[in-house]
């Protein structure tokens, strides 16, 4: 076992080897493995970053789970009636991290020169503003309230551009039901997510405002938003929420039902899942490139070492021992290629994270620069799989030593 490893190490570390073919072949094989691994690391990092960035933007507006009246699918204006114990109860459900109220109202924003139809999302003081703060371009977020209001308004950049307004401006909003009601809002902040379906439609204000516009009491709202501890256990958390809701209807006796963000926006998440297919194709291609490069390189090396193989056989070495020697030799080449590939791939990811060098069209990709996310377990898995698959494909060319005869090989030139 140790003799093949010893011989392979001596061959690999022989700095005085001046062979015209084997040294370039080793370099090419090493570079092939390095480039293949680097491309795989970058690909996985881009897809992970892209999926998580888009997912976080969708969750930022819709939360992980929404709890609404069971009739909301047929009548969007129906409400739920909750008391002060509802939020603590929801937050006590296993898997739920935070609960917050919301209330929708439709309106028309109007300036002297233009108007725009929007959905006003009213939120209370418990609303988690971390996502909005990360997307803020101008102004400051107000302190949202459910009891009083100064008519604050948070609009998107696309709305601000269409209406030609800025943070600090005031504008009128019209609400049409049985009659027309007018409210004057203060534009406190402007956000941008680059998600057109949200930026073109949703602006935020106090829960108190949308309640009054809908004619709701102080206990009513459109629903609850729940943030979970672990997105990967979203379905399990939904089942826990469903079990709790079956035990307690709201104060008016209405039954409530939960809906996950994946059920609310199936097109977005189906599209994100399609990215996994691209990843598998790229991984397969890169491993194939690395494998074929190693096969060709090892064949060249075996042919150039024919005299050495003949001498080893003449000294009594078995084919299996010589084959293992070249497998160890291939493993050394692969290991060096993996080292270079990790440095190159991780370096590219960190460079993009720090500089945002690669930019994208936000209208098409929903992000202004290519998002990348390093995952240590996946990088380790890529290294292990590349090493194992590359060594396995070298078994076939290593069998070539069986056909080399000592009498002929020692005269080989």
Helices and strands as residue ranges (DSSP letters): H 2-12, H 22-62, E 65-69, G 70-73, E 80-81, H 86-91, E 96-110, E 115-123, H 130-135, E 136-139, E 152-156, H 157-163, E 170-176, E 180-191, H 196-199, E 202-206, H 207-214, E 220-221, E 223-228, G 231-233, H 234-247, E 256-260, H 261-264, H 266-304, H 306-314, H 319-355, H 362-365, H 376-398, G 399-403, H 406-409
